[in-house]
Amino acid sequence: MSDEARGVALVVAAVTSLQFGASFAVTLFDELGPAGAAFLRLAVAAIVLMAIWRPRVAGHPLADVRVAVVFGVALGVMNWAIYSAIDRIPLGIAVTIEFAGPMAVAVFGSRRALDLLWVALAVVGILLLADPGGGSLNTGGVLFALLAAAMWAAYILLSVRTGRLFPGGSGLALAMVVGAVVIAPTGIAQGGDNLLRLDLLAAGAAVALASSVIPYSLELEALRRLPARVFGVLMSLEPAVAALAGLVVLGQDLGAREWGAIALVVVASAGATGVRASTRDATPR
């Protein structure tokens, strides 16, 4: 197997791990709530990343630390928002709407007419999923998914800045701690004493590994073998894989309209990232 083929396999494995991890997180919502599950995921991921990278704040100017803190806020809100969305609407639909964030970053400032086509395709796909005026989809779930999209866009931009200011994954480790702290009040309020149950702690740790640590490691290895453009196109598979994970794990069957809308967003995302270099860092979400 060639180096590039291994890179493709690593990206597919990372996307699969991330989205199936998200689907298993839904099974914790009854006991922990979406905020409690998001808090547990971030807290476990923060512990793992802090142990690996042992970040140091000393020696960094206050402006650098502020960037990492804002990055952490975006990370925490993004996780809380997408979990709150998939508590209300199917996983595949939530992730597809969320993908508006990275696509906006990919085409921001572009003067290419072709990029306008990708935006138009994505808008059509998202409107088909949101079904404005139809009332068939939970409005709160759509709004949470849109908030997650905005936070994902901020996350991408801030991850690039943080990566330049802090070595390795140390900036991400700091941001993960901030993200866990930001949603701790809501997470603890929803999860309550259940956050101390050993079975739920073990399940939350498994979700954190599947949704953060494993995809992060696989993506880092993939980026050593693939051009950023190819990596970005492959990541556009996320909405389709999320829909498949929702079907297999949660029994969330989608109709032809929903699958068609997801296909439009996947094509738009692949096109947007394929015609320009991807700016997305390989950092866990």
C-alpha positions as CSV (number, residue, x, y, z in Angstrom):
1,M,0.0,0.0,0.0
2,S,1.4,3.4,-1.0
3,D,1.9,6.2,1.5
4,E,-1.0,8.2,0.0
5,A,-3.3,5.2,0.2
6,R,-2.4,4.8,3.9
7,G,-3.2,8.5,4.4
8,V,-6.6,8.0,2.8
9,A,-7.3,5.0,5.0
10,L,-6.2,6.9,8.1
11,V,-8.6,9.8,7.4
12,V,-11.5,7.5,6.7
13,A,-10.7,5.7,10.0
14,A,-10.5,9.1,11.8
15,V,-13.9,10.3,10.4
16,T,-15.5,6.9,11.3
17,S,-14.2,7.0,14.8
18,L,-15.3,10.6,15.4
19,Q,-18.9,10.1,14.2
20,F,-19.5,6.7,15.7
21,G,-18.1,8.2,19.0
22,A,-20.7,10.9,18.7
23,S,-23.4,8.4,18.1
24,F,-22.4,6.5,21.2
25,A,-22.4,9.7,23.2
26,V,-26.1,10.1,22.4
27,T,-26.7,6.9,24.5
28,L,-25.4,8.8,27.5
29,F,-27.9,11.6,27.2
30,D,-30.6,10.0,29.3
31,E,-28.3,9.8,32.3
32,L,-26.1,12.8,31.8
33,G,-27.9,15.1,29.4
34,P,-26.0,16.5,26.3
35,A,-24.1,19.1,28.4
36,G,-23.1,16.4,30.9
37,A,-21.9,14.1,28.2
38,A,-20.0,17.0,26.5
39,F,-18.4,18.0,29.8
40,L,-17.3,14.4,30.5
41,R,-15.8,14.1,27.0
42,L,-13.9,17.4,27.3
43,A,-12.7,16.7,30.8
44,V,-11.3,13.2,29.9
45,A,-9.7,14.6,26.7
46,A,-8.2,17.4,28.7
47,I,-6.6,15.0,31.2
48,V,-5.2,12.9,28.4
49,L,-3.8,15.8,26.4
50,M,-2.4,17.5,29.5
51,A,-0.6,14.3,30.4
52,I,0.8,13.9,26.9
53,W,1.9,17.5,26.2
54,R,2.4,19.0,29.7
55,P,1.9,22.6,28.5
56,R,3.6,25.5,30.1
57,V,2.1,29.0,30.3
58,A,5.2,30.5,31.8
59,G,7.2,32.4,29.2
60,H,4.2,33.1,27.0
61,P,3.0,36.7,26.8
62,L,-0.6,37.3,28.0
63,A,-1.8,37.9,24.4
64,D,-0.8,34.3,23.5
65,V,-2.6,32.9,26.6
66,R,-5.7,34.9,25.6
67,V,-5.7,33.2,22.2
68,A,-5.6,29.8,23.8
69,V,-8.4,30.8,26.2
70,V,-10.7,32.0,23.4
71,F,-9.9,28.9,21.4
72,G,-11.0,26.9,24.4
73,V,-14.2,28.8,24.8
74,A,-15.0,28.1,21.1
75,L,-14.1,24.4,21.6
76,G,-16.3,24.1,24.7
77,V,-19.3,25.8,23.2
78,M,-19.0,23.9,19.9
79,N,-19.1,20.6,21.7
80,W,-22.0,21.6,23.9
81,A,-23.9,23.0,21.0
82,I,-23.5,20.0,18.7
83,Y,-24.5,17.6,21.5
84,S,-27.5,19.7,22.3
85,A,-28.4,19.6,18.6
86,I,-28.1,15.8,18.2
87,D,-30.3,15.5,21.3
88,R,-33.1,17.1,19.3
89,I,-32.5,16.2,15.6
90,P,-30.8,13.2,13.8
91,L,-27.0,13.0,14.0
92,G,-26.5,13.1,10.3
93,I,-28.7,16.2,9.9
94,A,-27.0,18.0,12.8
95,V,-23.5,17.4,11.5
96,T,-24.5,18.4,7.9
97,I,-25.8,21.7,9.2
98,E,-22.7,22.1,11.4
99,F,-20.5,21.7,8.3
100,A,-21.6,25.2,7.2
101,G,-18.9,26.5,9.5
102,P,-15.8,24.9,7.9
103,M,-17.2,25.5,4.4
104,A,-17.6,29.2,5.2
105,V,-14.0,29.4,6.3
106,A,-12.9,27.6,3.1
107,V,-14.6,30.1,0.8
108,F,-14.3,33.2,2.9
109,G,-12.9,36.1,0.9
110,S,-12.8,34.1,-2.3
111,R,-13.5,35.9,-5.6
112,R,-13.9,32.7,-7.6
113,A,-17.3,32.3,-9.2
114,L,-17.0,28.5,-8.7
115,D,-16.9,29.0,-4.9
116,L,-20.3,30.7,-5.1
117,L,-21.6,27.6,-6.7
118,W,-20.4,25.5,-3.7
119,V,-22.0,27.9,-1.3
120,A,-25.3,27.8,-3.2
121,L,-25.3,24.0,-3.2
122,A,-24.6,23.9,0.6
123,V,-27.4,26.5,1.3
124,V,-29.9,24.4,-0.7
125,G,-28.9,21.3,1.1
126,I,-29.1,22.9,4.6
127,L,-32.5,24.5,3.7
128,L,-33.8,21.1,2.6
129,L,-32.7,19.7,5.9
130,A,-34.0,22.6,8.1
131,D,-37.4,22.5,6.2
132,P,-38.2,26.1,7.0
133,G,-42.0,26.5,7.7
134,G,-42.5,22.8,7.5
135,G,-42.3,22.2,11.2
136,S,-41.0,18.6,10.8
137,L,-37.6,19.4,12.4
138,N,-37.0,20.6,15.9
139,T,-36.2,24.3,15.6
140,G,-34.0,24.3,18.7
141,G,-32.0,21.5,17.3
142,V,-31.4,23.4,14.0
143,L,-30.4,26.5,16.0
144,F,-27.9,24.6,18.1
145,A,-26.4,23.0,15.0
146,L,-26.0,26.5,13.5
147,L,-24.3,27.7,16.7
148,A,-22.0,24.7,16.5
149,A,-21.3,25.7,12.8
150,A,-20.3,29.2,13.9
151,M,-18.1,27.9,16.7
152,W,-16.5,25.4,14.3
153,A,-15.5,28.3,12.0
154,A,-14.1,30.2,15.0
155,Y,-12.3,27.0,16.2
156,I,-10.6,26.5,12.8
157,L,-9.2,30.0,12.7
158,L,-8.2,30.0,16.4
159,S,-6.6,26.5,16.1
160,V,-4.3,27.9,13.4
161,R,-3.2,30.8,15.6
162,T,-2.9,28.7,18.7
163,G,-0.7,26.1,16.8
164,R,1.7,28.9,15.8
165,L,2.0,30.2,19.4
166,F,2.3,27.0,21.3
167,P,4.5,24.0,20.4
168,G,3.0,20.7,19.5
169,G,-0.4,20.1,21.0
170,S,0.3,22.1,24.1
171,G,-2.0,24.9,23.0
172,L,-4.8,22.4,22.3
173,A,-4.3,20.9,25.7
174,L,-4.8,24.3,27.4
175,A,-7.8,25.0,25.2
176,M,-9.4,21.6,26.1
177,V,-9.1,22.5,29.8
178,V,-10.7,25.9,29.2
179,G,-13.5,24.2,27.2
180,A,-14.2,21.8,30.0
181,V,-14.3,24.6,32.5
182,V,-16.6,26.7,30.4
183,I,-19.3,24.1,30.1
184,A,-18.7,22.6,33.6
185,P,-21.6,24.5,35.3
186,T,-24.2,23.3,32.7
187,G,-22.6,19.9,32.5
188,I,-22.6,19.3,36.2
189,A,-26.2,20.7,36.5
190,Q,-27.4,18.2,33.9
191,G,-25.3,15.2,34.9
192,G,-25.4,15.6,38.6
193,D,-24.4,12.6,40.7
194,N,-24.4,10.5,37.6
195,L,-21.1,12.0,36.6
196,L,-19.5,10.0,39.5
197,R,-20.9,6.7,38.4
198,L,-18.1,4.4,37.3
199,D,-19.9,2.9,34.4
200,L,-20.8,6.3,33.0
201,L,-17.2,7.5,33.6
202,A,-15.9,4.5,31.7
203,A,-18.4,5.2,28.8
204,G,-17.5,8.9,28.8
205,A,-13.8,8.0,28.6
206,A,-14.5,5.7,25.6
207,V,-16.4,8.5,23.9
208,A,-13.6,10.9,24.5
209,L,-11.1,8.5,23.1
210,A,-13.2,7.7,20.0
211,S,-14.3,11.3,19.4
212,S,-11.1,13.2,20.3
213,V,-7.8,11.3,21.0
214,I,-8.0,8.6,18.3
215,P,-9.2,10.9,15.5
216,Y,-6.5,13.5,16.4
217,S,-3.8,10.9,16.3
218,L,-5.0,9.4,13.0
219,E,-5.3,12.8,11.4
220,L,-1.8,13.8,12.4
221,E,-0.4,10.7,10.8
222,A,-2.6,11.2,7.7
223,L,-1.4,14.8,7.2
224,R,2.2,13.5,7.0
225,R,1.2,11.5,4.0
226,L,-1.5,13.6,2.2
227,P,-1.6,17.1,0.7
228,A,-3.8,19.5,2.7
229,R,-6.2,19.8,-0.2
230,V,-6.8,16.0,-0.4
231,F,-7.2,15.9,3.4
232,G,-9.8,18.6,3.3
233,V,-11.8,16.8,0.6
234,L,-11.8,13.5,2.5
235,M,-13.0,15.3,5.7
236,S,-16.1,16.3,3.7
237,L,-17.3,12.7,4.2
238,E,-18.2,13.5,7.8
239,P,-21.9,14.4,7.2
240,A,-22.5,11.1,5.3
241,V,-20.6,9.0,7.9
242,A,-22.5,10.8,10.6
243,A,-25.8,9.8,9.0
244,L,-24.6,6.2,8.6
245,A,-23.6,6.2,12.3
246,G,-27.0,7.5,13.3
247,L,-28.6,4.8,11.3
248,V,-26.5,1.9,12.6
249,V,-26.1,2.9,16.3
250,L,-29.3,4.9,16.9
251,G,-31.7,3.6,14.3
252,Q,-32.2,7.1,12.8
253,D,-33.5,6.3,9.4
254,L,-33.4,9.2,6.9
255,G,-35.6,9.7,3.8
256,A,-34.5,10.3,0.2
257,R,-34.9,14.1,0.7
258,E,-32.5,14.1,3.7
259,W,-29.9,11.8,2.0
260,G,-30.1,14.0,-1.1
261,A,-29.6,17.2,1.0
262,I,-26.6,15.6,2.8
263,A,-25.1,14.6,-0.6
264,L,-25.4,18.3,-1.8
265,V,-23.5,19.5,1.3
266,V,-20.8,16.8,0.9
267,V,-20.3,17.7,-2.7
268,A,-20.2,21.4,-1.9
269,S,-17.7,20.9,1.0
270,A,-15.5,18.7,-1.2
271,G,-15.6,21.3,-4.0
272,A,-14.9,24.2,-1.7
273,T,-11.9,22.5,-0.1
274,G,-10.7,20.9,-3.3
275,V,-10.2,24.2,-5.2
276,R,-8.2,25.9,-2.4
277,A,-5.8,24.7,0.3
278,S,-7.5,23.5,3.4
279,T,-6.8,25.7,6.5
280,R,-8.2,23.1,8.9
281,D,-5.7,21.9,11.5
282,A,-5.8,18.3,12.6
283,T,-7.2,18.9,16.0
284,P,-10.0,17.1,17.8
285,R,-13.5,18.5,18.0
